[in-house]
Amino acid sequence: MRWITARRRHPAAGYAVVLLMLVAIGMGYAAITGGGASASSNAAPNQQSIAKGQEIFARNCASCHGLVAQGTAVAPSLIGVGSAAVDFQVSTGRMPGQDLSAEQARKDPAFSPAEIQDLANYVASLAGGPAKPTAAQVSTSGASVAVGQQLFINNCAMCHNFVGAGGALTYGKYAPPLTQATPTQIYEAMLTGPEAMPVFNDTTLTPDSKRDIIAYVTEKRSELNPGGFSLGRIGPVTEGLVAFLGLLFFMVLAALWITAKQHRKTENP
């Protein structure tokens, strides 16, 4: 105790305490926010995979993104985007793209899953970034569909529609439907924010919240339409309006038919 008391009165003791507090705060901040940059616990890719990815990149991507992915006048830099962004863009067929000035639509991927993984590993090796999620991270086992529905309504429905059917945005942009997106691609989209979509890192939406949203989106795909025709599943208000207008049109036709019939009777008593 005397040793501690003596050291506590030392002129440098205050600086040491401040330094320790700064280190503790930094470690705590890193633990909280570091999830976005290390969203996956995948094993580090081997050099052979990175080399294959570099070859694929040189043949198919370097003409737009630059020889070392530094970006050009027609395509952005890929340094620091991470393997999650590459896997999302390439596995959904959005990349390689033709006109990079416009939004890219989903289509069949140009590469095999192994080639996509190699390409993602190469880009990630340049400067890290959000990693492709593991199977455990995107698993909906134990996830809450009810919580996912509320999270989806609060964060996603204004663009993707309440059931993930997609919709138009401003300035000619659109939010694509989620009907074909895999759980991994949904997670990656939230993690990286492609096109006009904002980034939902792990401090905005926790990994459990992301899994809840995935559970809700995938659950909606298998739901039946108890009301008959879905009309695009765009919501009860619009569907009610369509039903009202249809009934009104039928009543107008009925009125015209009754009037015409009455008119014929008057002309031919």
ChimeraX commands (.cxc) that place a marker at each C-alpha (Angstrom):
marker #1 position 0.00,0.00,0.00 radius 0.5
marker #1 position 2.85,2.41,0.84 radius 0.5
marker #1 position 4.38,1.64,-2.59 radius 0.5
marker #1 position 1.12,2.53,-4.34 radius 0.5
marker #1 position 0.70,5.70,-2.27 radius 0.5
marker #1 position 4.23,6.81,-3.08 radius 0.5
marker #1 position 3.81,6.17,-6.80 radius 0.5
marker #1 position 0.41,7.91,-6.81 radius 0.5
marker #1 position 2.05,11.15,-5.72 radius 0.5
marker #1 position 4.63,10.96,-8.49 radius 0.5
marker #1 position 4.35,13.86,-11.04 radius 0.5
marker #1 position 3.91,11.39,-13.92 radius 0.5
marker #1 position 1.11,9.45,-12.21 radius 0.5
marker #1 position -1.61,11.66,-13.66 radius 0.5
marker #1 position -0.28,11.22,-17.18 radius 0.5
marker #1 position -0.15,7.45,-16.71 radius 0.5
marker #1 position -3.79,7.35,-15.58 radius 0.5
marker #1 position -4.88,9.45,-18.57 radius 0.5
marker #1 position -2.92,7.18,-20.92 radius 0.5
marker #1 position -4.51,4.05,-19.44 radius 0.5
marker #1 position -7.97,5.59,-19.77 radius 0.5
marker #1 position -7.34,6.48,-23.42 radius 0.5
marker #1 position -6.16,2.94,-24.14 radius 0.5
marker #1 position -9.24,1.49,-22.43 radius 0.5
marker #1 position -11.57,3.81,-24.36 radius 0.5
marker #1 position -9.86,2.96,-27.64 radius 0.5
marker #1 position -10.14,-0.77,-27.04 radius 0.5
marker #1 position -13.80,-0.41,-26.11 radius 0.5
marker #1 position -14.55,1.64,-29.22 radius 0.5
marker #1 position -12.75,-0.87,-31.41 radius 0.5
marker #1 position -14.75,-3.72,-29.89 radius 0.5
marker #1 position -18.02,-1.91,-30.60 radius 0.5
marker #1 position -17.36,-0.55,-34.09 radius 0.5
marker #1 position -14.91,-3.08,-35.41 radius 0.5
marker #1 position -17.69,-5.44,-36.53 radius 0.5
marker #1 position -18.27,-3.53,-39.76 radius 0.5
marker #1 position -14.74,-4.13,-40.97 radius 0.5
marker #1 position -14.60,-7.72,-39.79 radius 0.5
marker #1 position -18.13,-8.94,-40.33 radius 0.5
marker #1 position -16.89,-12.44,-40.91 radius 0.5
marker #1 position -14.63,-14.85,-39.14 radius 0.5
marker #1 position -13.69,-16.58,-42.38 radius 0.5
marker #1 position -10.26,-18.10,-42.47 radius 0.5
marker #1 position -7.64,-15.91,-44.12 radius 0.5
marker #1 position -7.48,-16.68,-47.86 radius 0.5
marker #1 position -4.36,-18.38,-49.13 radius 0.5
marker #1 position -1.99,-16.77,-51.58 radius 0.5
marker #1 position -3.05,-19.13,-54.35 radius 0.5
marker #1 position -6.65,-17.90,-54.14 radius 0.5
marker #1 position -5.50,-14.27,-54.13 radius 0.5
marker #1 position -3.29,-14.90,-57.17 radius 0.5
marker #1 position -6.19,-16.48,-59.07 radius 0.5
marker #1 position -8.38,-13.54,-58.14 radius 0.5
marker #1 position -5.75,-11.12,-59.39 radius 0.5
marker #1 position -5.71,-12.90,-62.76 radius 0.5
marker #1 position -9.51,-12.73,-63.00 radius 0.5
marker #1 position -9.42,-9.05,-62.06 radius 0.5
marker #1 position -6.77,-8.25,-64.68 radius 0.5
marker #1 position -8.80,-9.94,-67.43 radius 0.5
marker #1 position -12.27,-8.68,-66.57 radius 0.5
marker #1 position -12.15,-5.68,-64.22 radius 0.5
marker #1 position -8.89,-3.73,-64.62 radius 0.5
marker #1 position -10.01,-2.00,-67.83 radius 0.5
marker #1 position -12.58,-0.04,-65.80 radius 0.5
marker #1 position -11.33,-0.13,-62.20 radius 0.5
marker #1 position -7.61,0.25,-62.93 radius 0.5
marker #1 position -4.74,-2.21,-62.88 radius 0.5
marker #1 position -4.58,-2.23,-59.06 radius 0.5
marker #1 position -8.25,-1.35,-58.44 radius 0.5
marker #1 position -7.37,2.28,-57.83 radius 0.5
marker #1 position -10.37,3.48,-59.84 radius 0.5
marker #1 position -10.64,5.43,-63.10 radius 0.5
marker #1 position -12.85,8.08,-64.65 radius 0.5
marker #1 position -15.47,5.45,-65.48 radius 0.5
marker #1 position -15.40,3.26,-62.36 radius 0.5
marker #1 position -14.75,3.78,-58.64 radius 0.5
marker #1 position -11.81,2.54,-56.61 radius 0.5
marker #1 position -12.23,-0.88,-55.02 radius 0.5
marker #1 position -9.51,-0.39,-52.43 radius 0.5
marker #1 position -11.07,-0.91,-49.02 radius 0.5
marker #1 position -14.51,-2.08,-50.21 radius 0.5
marker #1 position -13.89,-5.57,-48.82 radius 0.5
marker #1 position -14.89,-9.03,-49.99 radius 0.5
marker #1 position -18.57,-8.50,-49.06 radius 0.5
marker #1 position -19.06,-5.77,-51.67 radius 0.5
marker #1 position -17.30,-7.78,-54.38 radius 0.5
marker #1 position -19.25,-10.94,-53.61 radius 0.5
marker #1 position -22.56,-9.04,-53.69 radius 0.5
marker #1 position -21.89,-7.20,-56.94 radius 0.5
marker #1 position -20.47,-10.18,-58.82 radius 0.5
marker #1 position -22.74,-12.93,-57.45 radius 0.5
marker #1 position -25.84,-10.91,-58.39 radius 0.5
marker #1 position -24.50,-10.37,-61.91 radius 0.5
marker #1 position -24.33,-6.60,-61.54 radius 0.5
marker #1 position -20.61,-6.76,-62.23 radius 0.5
marker #1 position -18.92,-6.90,-64.66 radius 0.5
marker #1 position -21.24,-4.19,-66.04 radius 0.5
marker #1 position -21.55,-2.51,-69.41 radius 0.5
marker #1 position -22.68,1.04,-68.65 radius 0.5
marker #1 position -21.29,1.90,-65.21 radius 0.5
marker #1 position -22.99,5.30,-65.23 radius 0.5
marker #1 position -26.38,3.61,-64.79 radius 0.5
marker #1 position -27.74,1.30,-62.12 radius 0.5
marker #1 position -26.97,-2.32,-62.82 radius 0.5
marker #1 position -29.82,-4.82,-62.85 radius 0.5
marker #1 position -29.59,-8.31,-61.41 radius 0.5
marker #1 position -28.66,-11.03,-63.89 radius 0.5
marker #1 position -26.89,-14.37,-64.00 radius 0.5
marker #1 position -23.33,-14.15,-62.64 radius 0.5
marker #1 position -20.47,-14.25,-65.14 radius 0.5
marker #1 position -18.22,-16.33,-62.87 radius 0.5
marker #1 position -18.45,-19.52,-60.87 radius 0.5
marker #1 position -18.76,-19.35,-57.05 radius 0.5
marker #1 position -15.08,-20.36,-56.71 radius 0.5
marker #1 position -13.97,-17.60,-59.10 radius 0.5
marker #1 position -16.10,-15.05,-57.28 radius 0.5
marker #1 position -14.48,-16.08,-53.99 radius 0.5
marker #1 position -11.00,-15.74,-55.50 radius 0.5
marker #1 position -11.86,-12.30,-56.88 radius 0.5
marker #1 position -13.27,-11.20,-53.51 radius 0.5
marker #1 position -10.16,-12.48,-51.73 radius 0.5
marker #1 position -7.91,-10.48,-54.06 radius 0.5
marker #1 position -9.79,-7.20,-53.57 radius 0.5
marker #1 position -9.90,-7.76,-49.81 radius 0.5
marker #1 position -6.15,-8.34,-49.78 radius 0.5
marker #1 position -5.58,-4.80,-51.09 radius 0.5
marker #1 position -6.86,-2.97,-48.02 radius 0.5
marker #1 position -9.33,-5.10,-46.07 radius 0.5
marker #1 position -12.91,-3.87,-45.67 radius 0.5
marker #1 position -16.24,-5.53,-44.74 radius 0.5
marker #1 position -15.85,-9.28,-45.13 radius 0.5
marker #1 position -18.24,-11.73,-46.67 radius 0.5
marker #1 position -20.47,-13.13,-43.87 radius 0.5
marker #1 position -20.21,-16.73,-42.78 radius 0.5
marker #1 position -23.04,-19.26,-43.03 radius 0.5
marker #1 position -23.62,-18.90,-39.27 radius 0.5
marker #1 position -24.04,-15.14,-39.58 radius 0.5
marker #1 position -26.78,-15.40,-42.20 radius 0.5
marker #1 position -28.54,-18.39,-40.65 radius 0.5
marker #1 position -32.14,-17.63,-39.64 radius 0.5
marker #1 position -32.16,-20.34,-36.99 radius 0.5
marker #1 position -33.50,-18.73,-33.84 radius 0.5
marker #1 position -34.18,-15.42,-35.61 radius 0.5
marker #1 position -37.44,-13.56,-34.94 radius 0.5
marker #1 position -39.66,-12.93,-37.96 radius 0.5
marker #1 position -41.82,-10.51,-35.93 radius 0.5
marker #1 position -38.81,-8.42,-34.91 radius 0.5
marker #1 position -37.49,-8.61,-38.47 radius 0.5
marker #1 position -40.82,-7.31,-39.80 radius 0.5
marker #1 position -40.68,-4.26,-37.54 radius 0.5
marker #1 position -37.05,-3.59,-38.43 radius 0.5
marker #1 position -37.78,-3.99,-42.13 radius 0.5
marker #1 position -40.75,-1.59,-41.96 radius 0.5
marker #1 position -38.68,0.99,-40.10 radius 0.5
marker #1 position -35.56,0.78,-42.26 radius 0.5
marker #1 position -36.29,-0.84,-45.63 radius 0.5
marker #1 position -39.99,-0.73,-46.60 radius 0.5
marker #1 position -39.96,2.88,-47.81 radius 0.5
marker #1 position -37.74,1.76,-50.70 radius 0.5
marker #1 position -38.16,-2.00,-51.10 radius 0.5
marker #1 position -41.93,-2.14,-50.39 radius 0.5
marker #1 position -43.42,-3.85,-47.32 radius 0.5
marker #1 position -42.83,-7.33,-48.74 radius 0.5
marker #1 position -39.55,-6.68,-50.57 radius 0.5
marker #1 position -41.16,-6.27,-53.99 radius 0.5
marker #1 position -39.01,-3.24,-54.82 radius 0.5
marker #1 position -40.07,0.19,-56.01 radius 0.5
marker #1 position -39.13,3.39,-57.80 radius 0.5
marker #1 position -36.96,6.05,-56.15 radius 0.5
marker #1 position -36.16,9.64,-57.05 radius 0.5
marker #1 position -33.88,10.71,-59.91 radius 0.5
marker #1 position -34.72,7.64,-61.96 radius 0.5
marker #1 position -33.29,5.19,-59.45 radius 0.5
marker #1 position -35.08,2.15,-58.10 radius 0.5
marker #1 position -34.89,-0.29,-55.22 radius 0.5
marker #1 position -34.69,-3.82,-56.65 radius 0.5
marker #1 position -36.99,-6.62,-55.48 radius 0.5
marker #1 position -35.59,-9.00,-52.89 radius 0.5
marker #1 position -37.39,-12.05,-54.26 radius 0.5
marker #1 position -34.21,-13.64,-55.64 radius 0.5
marker #1 position -31.65,-12.37,-53.13 radius 0.5
marker #1 position -29.97,-15.04,-51.02 radius 0.5
marker #1 position -29.54,-14.54,-47.25 radius 0.5
marker #1 position -25.84,-13.85,-47.86 radius 0.5
marker #1 position -26.60,-11.21,-50.48 radius 0.5
marker #1 position -29.18,-9.50,-48.22 radius 0.5
marker #1 position -26.63,-9.36,-45.40 radius 0.5
marker #1 position -23.93,-8.04,-47.76 radius 0.5
marker #1 position -26.26,-5.35,-49.10 radius 0.5
marker #1 position -26.97,-4.10,-45.58 radius 0.5
marker #1 position -23.27,-4.21,-44.77 radius 0.5
marker #1 position -21.99,-2.39,-47.87 radius 0.5
marker #1 position -24.88,-0.21,-49.13 radius 0.5
marker #1 position -24.81,-0.81,-52.90 radius 0.5
marker #1 position -26.13,1.82,-55.34 radius 0.5
marker #1 position -28.54,4.22,-53.55 radius 0.5
marker #1 position -28.87,2.02,-50.46 radius 0.5
marker #1 position -27.41,3.34,-47.19 radius 0.5
marker #1 position -24.90,1.32,-45.17 radius 0.5
marker #1 position -26.27,-0.47,-42.12 radius 0.5
marker #1 position -23.13,-1.38,-40.20 radius 0.5
marker #1 position -23.19,-3.42,-37.01 radius 0.5
marker #1 position -23.69,-0.32,-34.85 radius 0.5
marker #1 position -26.79,0.67,-36.85 radius 0.5
marker #1 position -28.23,-2.82,-37.17 radius 0.5
marker #1 position -26.63,-5.52,-35.06 radius 0.5
marker #1 position -25.83,-8.91,-36.61 radius 0.5
marker #1 position -28.86,-10.39,-34.81 radius 0.5
marker #1 position -31.06,-7.63,-36.23 radius 0.5
marker #1 position -29.76,-8.38,-39.72 radius 0.5
marker #1 position -30.64,-12.05,-39.25 radius 0.5
marker #1 position -34.13,-11.07,-38.09 radius 0.5
marker #1 position -34.62,-9.01,-41.25 radius 0.5
marker #1 position -33.39,-11.89,-43.41 radius 0.5
marker #1 position -35.84,-14.21,-41.65 radius 0.5
marker #1 position -38.71,-11.82,-42.39 radius 0.5
marker #1 position -37.79,-11.33,-46.06 radius 0.5
marker #1 position -37.39,-15.04,-46.75 radius 0.5
marker #1 position -40.57,-15.89,-44.80 radius 0.5
marker #1 position -42.63,-13.47,-46.93 radius 0.5
marker #1 position -41.69,-15.32,-50.10 radius 0.5
marker #1 position -43.54,-18.46,-49.03 radius 0.5
marker #1 position -46.68,-16.67,-47.78 radius 0.5
marker #1 position -49.91,-17.29,-49.64 radius 0.5
marker #1 position -52.26,-14.53,-50.74 radius 0.5
marker #1 position -55.49,-15.24,-48.82 radius 0.5
marker #1 position -57.31,-12.45,-50.64 radius 0.5
marker #1 position -56.81,-13.98,-54.10 radius 0.5
marker #1 position -54.93,-11.89,-56.65 radius 0.5
marker #1 position -51.96,-10.21,-55.03 radius 0.5
marker #1 position -51.85,-7.15,-57.36 radius 0.5
marker #1 position -48.11,-7.08,-56.81 radius 0.5
marker #1 position -48.59,-7.23,-53.02 radius 0.5
marker #1 position -48.30,-3.45,-52.91 radius 0.5
marker #1 position -50.46,-3.02,-49.84 radius 0.5
marker #1 position -54.09,-3.08,-48.63 radius 0.5
marker #1 position -54.76,0.61,-49.40 radius 0.5
marker #1 position -53.88,0.34,-53.08 radius 0.5
marker #1 position -55.56,-3.04,-53.45 radius 0.5
marker #1 position -58.70,-1.62,-51.78 radius 0.5
marker #1 position -58.66,1.30,-54.23 radius 0.5
marker #1 position -58.43,-1.11,-57.18 radius 0.5
marker #1 position -61.38,-3.09,-55.81 radius 0.5
marker #1 position -63.39,0.13,-55.32 radius 0.5
marker #1 position -62.68,1.38,-58.84 radius 0.5
marker #1 position -63.54,-2.03,-60.27 radius 0.5
marker #1 position -66.88,-2.06,-58.45 radius 0.5
marker #1 position -67.60,1.52,-59.53 radius 0.5
marker #1 position -66.86,0.63,-63.16 radius 0.5
marker #1 position -69.23,-2.35,-62.91 radius 0.5
marker #1 position -72.00,-0.13,-61.48 radius 0.5
marker #1 position -71.56,2.42,-64.30 radius 0.5
marker #1 position -71.83,-0.36,-66.88 radius 0.5
marker #1 position -74.94,-1.73,-65.16 radius 0.5
marker #1 position -76.51,1.74,-65.11 radius 0.5
marker #1 position -75.79,2.23,-68.81 radius 0.5
marker #1 position -77.25,-1.17,-69.63 radius 0.5
marker #1 position -80.44,-0.52,-67.63 radius 0.5
marker #1 position -80.83,2.93,-69.23 radius 0.5
marker #1 position -80.35,1.57,-72.75 radius 0.5
marker #1 position -82.83,-1.23,-72.09 radius 0.5
marker #1 position -85.41,1.23,-70.74 radius 0.5
marker #1 position -84.87,3.47,-73.77 radius 0.5
marker #1 position -85.57,0.60,-76.17 radius 0.5
marker #1 position -88.81,-0.21,-74.33 radius 0.5
marker #1 position -89.90,3.42,-74.67 radius 0.5
marker #1 position -89.21,3.45,-78.40 radius 0.5
marker #1 position -90.97,0.09,-78.95 radius 0.5
marker #1 position -94.01,0.02,-76.66 radius 0.5
marker link #1:1,2 radius 0.2
marker link #1:2,3 radius 0.2
marker link #1:3,4 radius 0.2
marker link #1:4,5 radius 0.2
marker link #1:5,6 radius 0.2
marker link #1:6,7 radius 0.2
marker link #1:7,8 radius 0.2
marker link #1:8,9 radius 0.2
marker link #1:9,10 radius 0.2
marker link #1:10,11 radius 0.2
marker link #1:11,12 radius 0.2
marker link #1:12,13 radius 0.2
marker link #1:13,14 radius 0.2
marker link #1:14,15 radius 0.2
marker link #1:15,16 radius 0.2
marker link #1:16,17 radius 0.2
marker link #1:17,18 radius 0.2
marker link #1:18,19 radius 0.2
marker link #1:19,20 radius 0.2
marker link #1:20,21 radius 0.2
marker link #1:21,22 radius 0.2
marker link #1:22,23 radius 0.2
marker link #1:23,24 radius 0.2
marker link #1:24,25 radius 0.2
marker link #1:25,26 radius 0.2
marker link #1:26,27 radius 0.2
marker link #1:27,28 radius 0.2
marker link #1:28,29 radius 0.2
marker link #1:29,30 radius 0.2
marker link #1:30,31 radius 0.2
marker link #1:31,32 radius 0.2
marker link #1:32,33 radius 0.2
marker link #1:33,34 radius 0.2
marker link #1:34,35 radius 0.2
marker link #1:35,36 radius 0.2
marker link #1:36,37 radius 0.2
marker link #1:37,38 radius 0.2
marker link #1:38,39 radius 0.2
marker link #1:39,40 radius 0.2
marker link #1:40,41 radius 0.2
marker link #1:41,42 radius 0.2
marker link #1:42,43 radius 0.2
marker link #1:43,44 radius 0.2
marker link #1:44,45 radius 0.2
marker link #1:45,46 radius 0.2
marker link #1:46,47 radius 0.2
marker link #1:47,48 radius 0.2
marker link #1:48,49 radius 0.2
marker link #1:49,50 radius 0.2
marker link #1:50,51 radius 0.2
marker link #1:51,52 radius 0.2
marker link #1:52,53 radius 0.2
marker link #1:53,54 radius 0.2
marker link #1:54,55 radius 0.2
marker link #1:55,56 radius 0.2
marker link #1:56,57 radius 0.2
marker link #1:57,58 radius 0.2
marker link #1:58,59 radius 0.2
marker link #1:59,60 radius 0.2
marker link #1:60,61 radius 0.2
marker link #1:61,62 radius 0.2
marker link #1:62,63 radius 0.2
marker link #1:63,64 radius 0.2
marker link #1:64,65 radius 0.2
marker link #1:65,66 radius 0.2
marker link #1:66,67 radius 0.2
marker link #1:67,68 radius 0.2
marker link #1:68,69 radius 0.2
marker link #1:69,70 radius 0.2
marker link #1:70,71 radius 0.2
marker link #1:71,72 radius 0.2
marker link #1:72,73 radius 0.2
marker link #1:73,74 radius 0.2
marker link #1:74,75 radius 0.2
marker link #1:75,76 radius 0.2
marker link #1:76,77 radius 0.2
marker link #1:77,78 radius 0.2
marker link #1:78,79 radius 0.2
marker link #1:79,80 radius 0.2
marker link #1:80,81 radius 0.2
marker link #1:81,82 radius 0.2
marker link #1:82,83 radius 0.2
marker link #1:83,84 radius 0.2
marker link #1:84,85 radius 0.2
marker link #1:85,86 radius 0.2
marker link #1:86,87 radius 0.2
marker link #1:87,88 radius 0.2
marker link #1:88,89 radius 0.2
marker link #1:89,90 radius 0.2
marker link #1:90,91 radius 0.2
marker link #1:91,92 radius 0.2
marker link #1:92,93 radius 0.2
marker link #1:93,94 radius 0.2
marker link #1:94,95 radius 0.2
marker link #1:95,96 radius 0.2
marker link #1:96,97 radius 0.2
marker link #1:97,98 radius 0.2
marker link #1:98,99 radius 0.2
marker link #1:99,100 radius 0.2
marker link #1:100,101 radius 0.2
marker link #1:101,102 radius 0.2
marker link #1:102,103 radius 0.2
marker link #1:103,104 radius 0.2
marker link #1:104,105 radius 0.2
marker link #1:105,106 radius 0.2
marker link #1:106,107 radius 0.2
marker link #1:107,108 radius 0.2
marker link #1:108,109 radius 0.2
marker link #1:109,110 radius 0.2
marker link #1:110,111 radius 0.2
marker link #1:111,112 radius 0.2
marker link #1:112,113 radius 0.2
marker link #1:113,114 radius 0.2
marker link #1:114,115 radius 0.2
marker link #1:115,116 radius 0.2
marker link #1:116,117 radius 0.2
marker link #1:117,118 radius 0.2
marker link #1:118,119 radius 0.2
marker link #1:119,120 radius 0.2
marker link #1:120,121 radius 0.2
marker link #1:121,122 radius 0.2
marker link #1:122,123 radius 0.2
marker link #1:123,124 radius 0.2
marker link #1:124,125 radius 0.2
marker link #1:125,126 radius 0.2
marker link #1:126,127 radius 0.2
marker link #1:127,128 radius 0.2
marker link #1:128,129 radius 0.2
marker link #1:129,130 radius 0.2
marker link #1:130,131 radius 0.2
marker link #1:131,132 radius 0.2
marker link #1:132,133 radius 0.2
marker link #1:133,134 radius 0.2
marker link #1:134,135 radius 0.2
marker link #1:135,136 radius 0.2
marker link #1:136,137 radius 0.2
marker link #1:137,138 radius 0.2
marker link #1:138,139 radius 0.2
marker link #1:139,140 radius 0.2
marker link #1:140,141 radius 0.2
marker link #1:141,142 radius 0.2
marker link #1:142,143 radius 0.2
marker link #1:143,144 radius 0.2
marker link #1:144,145 radius 0.2
marker link #1:145,146 radius 0.2
marker link #1:146,147 radius 0.2
marker link #1:147,148 radius 0.2
marker link #1:148,149 radius 0.2
marker link #1:149,150 radius 0.2
marker link #1:150,151 radius 0.2
marker link #1:151,152 radius 0.2
marker link #1:152,153 radius 0.2
marker link #1:153,154 radius 0.2
marker link #1:154,155 radius 0.2
marker link #1:155,156 radius 0.2
marker link #1:156,157 radius 0.2
marker link #1:157,158 radius 0.2
marker link #1:158,159 radius 0.2
marker link #1:159,160 radius 0.2
marker link #1:160,161 radius 0.2
marker link #1:161,162 radius 0.2
marker link #1:162,163 radius 0.2
marker link #1:163,164 radius 0.2
marker link #1:164,165 radius 0.2
marker link #1:165,166 radius 0.2
marker link #1:166,167 radius 0.2
marker link #1:167,168 radius 0.2
marker link #1:168,169 radius 0.2
marker link #1:169,170 radius 0.2
marker link #1:170,171 radius 0.2
marker link #1:171,172 radius 0.2
marker link #1:172,173 radius 0.2
marker link #1:173,174 radius 0.2
marker link #1:174,175 radius 0.2
marker link #1:175,176 radius 0.2
marker link #1:176,177 radius 0.2
marker link #1:177,178 radius 0.2
marker link #1:178,179 radius 0.2
marker link #1:179,180 radius 0.2
marker link #1:180,181 radius 0.2
marker link #1:181,182 radius 0.2
marker link #1:182,183 radius 0.2
marker link #1:183,184 radius 0.2
marker link #1:184,185 radius 0.2
marker link #1:185,186 radius 0.2
marker link #1:186,187 radius 0.2
marker link #1:187,188 radius 0.2
marker link #1:188,189 radius 0.2
marker link #1:189,190 radius 0.2
marker link #1:190,191 radius 0.2
marker link #1:191,192 radius 0.2
marker link #1:192,193 radius 0.2
marker link #1:193,194 radius 0.2
marker link #1:194,195 radius 0.2
marker link #1:195,196 radius 0.2
marker link #1:196,197 radius 0.2
marker link #1:197,198 radius 0.2
marker link #1:198,199 radius 0.2
marker link #1:199,200 radius 0.2
marker link #1:200,201 radius 0.2
marker link #1:201,202 radius 0.2
marker link #1:202,203 radius 0.2
marker link #1:203,204 radius 0.2
marker link #1:204,205 radius 0.2
marker link #1:205,206 radius 0.2
marker link #1:206,207 radius 0.2
marker link #1:207,208 radius 0.2
marker link #1:208,209 radius 0.2
marker link #1:209,210 radius 0.2
marker link #1:210,211 radius 0.2
marker link #1:211,212 radius 0.2
marker link #1:212,213 radius 0.2
marker link #1:213,214 radius 0.2
marker link #1:214,215 radius 0.2
marker link #1:215,216 radius 0.2
marker link #1:216,217 radius 0.2
marker link #1:217,218 radius 0.2
marker link #1:218,219 radius 0.2
marker link #1:219,220 radius 0.2
marker link #1:220,221 radius 0.2
marker link #1:221,222 radius 0.2
marker link #1:222,223 radius 0.2
marker link #1:223,224 radius 0.2
marker link #1:224,225 radius 0.2
marker link #1:225,226 radius 0.2
marker link #1:226,227 radius 0.2
marker link #1:227,228 radius 0.2
marker link #1:228,229 radius 0.2
marker link #1:229,230 radius 0.2
marker link #1:230,231 radius 0.2
marker link #1:231,232 radius 0.2
marker link #1:232,233 radius 0.2
marker link #1:233,234 radius 0.2
marker link #1:234,235 radius 0.2
marker link #1:235,236 radius 0.2
marker link #1:236,237 radius 0.2
marker link #1:237,238 radius 0.2
marker link #1:238,239 radius 0.2
marker link #1:239,240 radius 0.2
marker link #1:240,241 radius 0.2
marker link #1:241,242 radius 0.2
marker link #1:242,243 radius 0.2
marker link #1:243,244 radius 0.2
marker link #1:244,245 radius 0.2
marker link #1:245,246 radius 0.2
marker link #1:246,247 radius 0.2
marker link #1:247,248 radius 0.2
marker link #1:248,249 radius 0.2
marker link #1:249,250 radius 0.2
marker link #1:250,251 radius 0.2
marker link #1:251,252 radius 0.2
marker link #1:252,253 radius 0.2
marker link #1:253,254 radius 0.2
marker link #1:254,255 radius 0.2
marker link #1:255,256 radius 0.2
marker link #1:256,257 radius 0.2
marker link #1:257,258 radius 0.2
marker link #1:258,259 radius 0.2
marker link #1:259,260 radius 0.2
marker link #1:260,261 radius 0.2
marker link #1:261,262 radius 0.2
marker link #1:262,263 radius 0.2
marker link #1:263,264 radius 0.2
marker link #1:264,265 radius 0.2
marker link #1:265,266 radius 0.2
marker link #1:266,267 radius 0.2
marker link #1:267,268 radius 0.2
marker link #1:268,269 radius 0.2
view
